[in-house]
């Protein structure tokens, strides 16, 4: 759920949000524009409901003055612009929601994950709540046609989960700042949210695994783990990245490595630190952070980095290095027929040798 930011250090939270301001401003601007459109729509229909004759007189203009009675005409044509009560109520709810989303404070984009809670579920719930603005926009479009049916479309008025967002909505995805304990930091579960322009900054409490965000590194996804002031510089890089990305800000001495993957090319890391972490993790069977470290090792090897340290398991990237065999020249048709006959004779001789049949 959204946090009141009580558990976050103000010296970190404020500069992080400042660096994420381009994505925040884009989201707020979009919902503010939606709020204005709904306000105009409601105002036009309220005018029609309050004085339909006056509205008709203004629409007909001076040509109809003295020739057409607006009151009698309004009684004849009715008031087609008057919304039904359901649509009117829906528009009022939409306007209030858009205004709140566009003017909400920083706490709307901050999540605190309690100890023992699941990081992925907390992020899913937070994005679903922020996505209510997108769901309500769909409801408004249906109501204006009108195509809104309460029994079928009522889910649009509630939390709108990330997997239902359209590509355009994912391009406007609001950023999240998530406070989470290092023991609960399982980054691989966040991969489903690395779409569009979704950006997250994780403020990690206490000790952490060596590379919990490593497996998020994939083409187009910006990923980094950083410490201290360097982390704030990385936050600015994340904000400038056009696609999705995630930054983990860890404490000095937490046990987490520092690395960065800009979405393409090679991963930036200290090879000696990675080798030492791999050796340490390999000493304990079933070490939780070992798959993440091997992922980083594979990325380093694929980018032409140093060979894997002795005693460590070979990565997939290191294994697939042998040259493809050179194909032999294709035989002619006569040679091919002779080869087939020779193979058939050999197969027949082998079968006879297995059956113990008398010769002849």
TILUM-233191 format. One record per residue (C-alpha): x, y, z. Coordinates in steps of 0.02 Angstrom, whole numbers, padded with zeros to 5 digits, always signed. Layout:
! TILUM-233191
XYZ ...
***
This chain:
! TILUM-233191
+00000+00000+00000 +00058+00180-00023 +00168+00240+00118 +00164+00399+00218 +00354+00396+00199 +00380+00390+00387 +00504+00248+00371 +00610+00330+00236 +00757+00445+00263 +00708+00618+00202 +00886+00649+00146 +00868+00505+00021 +00683+00510-00023 +00675+00692-00074 +00822+00692-00196 +00765+00526-00270 +00591+00596-00306 +00669+00753-00380 +00767+00647-00503 +00609+00550-00549 +00511+00711-00576 +00501+00696-00767 +00402+00534-00754 +00298+00602-00610 +00258+00761-00706 +00206+00663-00862 +00082+00558-00763 +00012+00706-00667 -00007+00808-00826 -00104+00669-00911 -00229+00648-00769 -00247+00837-00749 -00293+00848-00934 -00421+00710-00910 -00495+00804-00761 -00514+00961-00867 -00601+00865-01007 -00725+00791-00885 -00755+00962-00806 -00796+01037-00976 -00909+00892-01018 -01006+00908-00855 -01019+01096-00873 -01094+01085-01046 -01223+00958-00991 -01265+01054-00833 -01301+01209-00938 -01414+01107-01051 -01509+01039-00903 -01532+01205-00815 -01598+01307-00964 -01622+01210-01126 -01712+01355-01211 -01567+01474-01180 -01443+01345-01246 -01546+01324-01406 -01560+01512-01428 -01371+01531-01417 -01343+01387-01538 -01470+01455-01666 -01394+01629-01660 -01466+01797-01715 -01548+01724-01872 -01681+01638-01766 -01715+01788-01655 -01897+01841-01676 -01931+01695-01794 -01913+01540-01683 -01975+01518-01505 -01830+01429-01416 -01941+01371-01273 -02067+01285-01389 -01926+01210-01493 -01842+01142-01337 -02005+01060-01285 -02019+00979-01457 -01841+00915-01481 -01814+00870-01300 -01646+00882-01214 -01530+00755-01292 -01379+00826-01202 -01449+00789-01030 -01350+00641-00958 -01438+00503-00865 -01410+00498-00677 -01287+00353-00688 -01176+00443-00814 -01184+00604-00715 -01131+00514-00556 -00991+00424-00648 -00924+00587-00718 -00924+00665-00545 -00825+00518-00475 -00704+00525-00621 -00672+00711-00599 -00633+00691-00414 -00517+00543-00447 -00421+00632-00585 -00399+00788-00478 -00335+00685-00331 -00215+00587-00441 -00149+00743-00523 -00120+00838-00362 -00070+00697-00245 +00087+00716-00140 +00244+00611-00145 +00166+00482-00030 +00056+00423-00174 +00211+00357-00261 +00301+00285-00109 +00276+00108-00043 +00341+00033+00118 +00351-00157+00123 +00334-00225+00302 +00452-00359+00362 +00392-00528+00304 +00279-00458+00168 +00304-00498-00017 +00389-00364-00121 +00305-00416-00283 +00131-00411-00205 +00163-00240-00127 +00217-00168-00295 +00070-00251-00384 -00054-00174-00261 +00025-00001-00272 +00023+00001-00461 -00156-00062-00462 -00208+00083-00351 -00116+00211-00459 -00193+00128-00612 -00368+00174-00553 -00347+00333-00656 -00324+00228-00813 -00473+00116-00772 -00583+00268-00739 -00531+00343-00906 -00596+00186-00992 -00759+00201-00896 -00779+00383-00949 -00751+00339-01132 -00884+00204-01121 -01007+00320-01034 -00990+00456-01165 -01041+00340-01309 -01140+00274-01209 -01072+00098-01186 -01051+00088-00998 -01146-00056-00915 -01130-00065-00725 -01144-00252-00713 -01007-00280-00842 -00893-00129-00818 -00898-00096-00630 -00718-00164-00611 -00656-00009-00703 -00700+00096-00550 -00583-00001-00435 -00398-00044-00433 -00337-00068-00612 -00195-00197-00614 -00038-00170-00716 -00069-00317-00833 -00227-00228-00896 -00139-00066-00940 -00127-00026-01125 +00042+00010-01207 +00001+00197-01203 -00038+00187-01017 +00123+00091-00981 +00216+00231-01071 +00141+00349-00940 +00174+00231-00794 +00205+00330-00634 +00370+00291-00547 +00377+00204-00378 +00496+00222-00231 +00491+00064-00126 +00565+00042+00048 +00603-00142+00078 +00709-00247+00195 +00859-00333+00119 +00797-00504+00176 +00636-00479+00076 +00720-00415-00081 +00679-00541-00217 +00701-00439-00374 +00660-00573-00502 +00476-00561-00454 +00470-00382-00521 +00510-00432-00700 +00326-00429-00752 +00321-00242-00716 +00472-00199-00824 +00367-00139-00970 +00335+00029-01052 +00418+00167-00951 +00393+00093-00778 +00532+00148-00660 +00565+00096-00480 +00691+00143-00347 +00712+00020-00203 +00777+00090-00039 +00849-00065+00045 +00854-00081+00234 +00993-00179+00319 +01092-00324+00245 +01048-00386+00072 +01094-00528-00048 +01241-00491-00164 +01145-00462-00327 +00956-00475-00302 +00918-00368-00456 +01036-00456-00575 +00906-00564-00662 +00805-00411-00711 +00945-00357-00828 +00881-00391-01003 +00877-00297-01169 +00796-00127-01146 +00783-00139-00955 +00897-00023-00857 +00958-00104-00694 +01081-00049-00560 +01131-00073-00379 +01223+00073-00300 +01278+00148-00133 +01269+00325-00064 +01294+00477-00174 +01333+00367-00323 +01157+00300-00307 +01083+00473-00333 +01184+00492-00492 +01116+00324-00549 +00939+00384-00510 +00965+00526-00634 +01022+00399-00764 +00868+00294-00730 +00755+00445-00755 +00838+00482-00923 +00816+00304-00986 +00670+00297-01110 +00615+00122-01061 +00583+00030-00897 +00713+00017-00761 +00749-00016-00578 +00879+00049-00456 +00922-00029-00289 +01000+00091-00163 +01092-00016-00036 +01188+00031+00120 +01377+00025+00134 +01428-00143+00204 +01260-00224+00167 +01340-00365+00068 +01265-00310-00097 +01375-00282-00250 +01370-00124-00352 +01339-00143-00538 +01245-00061-00680 +01169-00123-00842 +01112+00018-00957 +00988-00088-01055 +01111-00141-01189 +01294-00181-01208 +01403-00237-01063 +01367-00240-00878 +01473-00122-00771 +01545-00206-00616 +01702-00244-00518 +01760-00415-00581 +01861-00451-00423 +01710-00417-00312 +01602-00531-00419 +01731-00671-00413 +01746-00656-00224 +01557-00659-00203 +01545-00813-00314 +01676-00905-00213 +01589-00859-00050 +01417-00912-00113 +01484-01076-00185 +01542-01131-00012 +01362-01149+00048 +01247-01269-00044 +01082-01189-00090 +01144-01012-00061 +00997-00898-00111 +01104-00770-00202 +01205-00892-00307 +01089-00893-00461 +01093-00702-00467 +01284-00701-00460 +01295-00830-00598 +01180-00721-00702 +01302-00577-00684 +01446-00695-00723 +01357-00750-00883 +01329-00570-00935 +01512-00528-00904 +01568-00680-01004 +01449-00640-01147 +01520-00465-01155 +01698-00533-01170 +01745-00518-00987 +01870-00623-00891 +01850-00812-00884 +01751-00889-00742 +01854-00919-00583 +01919-01093-00549 +01798-01207-00460 +01641-01111-00509 +01503-01181-00617 +01521-01131-00801 +01393-01007-00862 +01286-01038-01015 +01372-00895-01105 +01543-00969-01067 +01492-01142-01125 +01428-01088-01295 +01596-01034-01364 +01648-01180-01476 +01656-01147-01661 +01523-01228-01769 +01593-01376-01867 +01635-01343-02049 +01512-01440-02158 +01586-01568-02279 +01557-01541-02465 +01392-01613-02524 +01417-01782-02613 +01363-01809-02793 +01209-01914-02828 +01314-02068-02877 +01419-02055-02721 +01264-02034-02616 +01184-02192-02690 +01343-02292-02656 +01351-02228-02478 +01171-02278-02447 +01200-02455-02515 +01358-02477-02409 +01263-02419-02255 +01122-02541-02292 +01245-02687-02311 +01326-02644-02146 +01158-02634-02059 +01104-02803-02131 +01266-02886-02075 +01244-02818-01900 +01065-02880-01889 +01115-03055-01946 +01254-03059-01816 +01124-03026-01679 +01003-03164-01728 +01111-03324-01722 +01034-03385-01886 +01130-03524-01980 +01239-03459-02120 +01176-03476-02299 
***
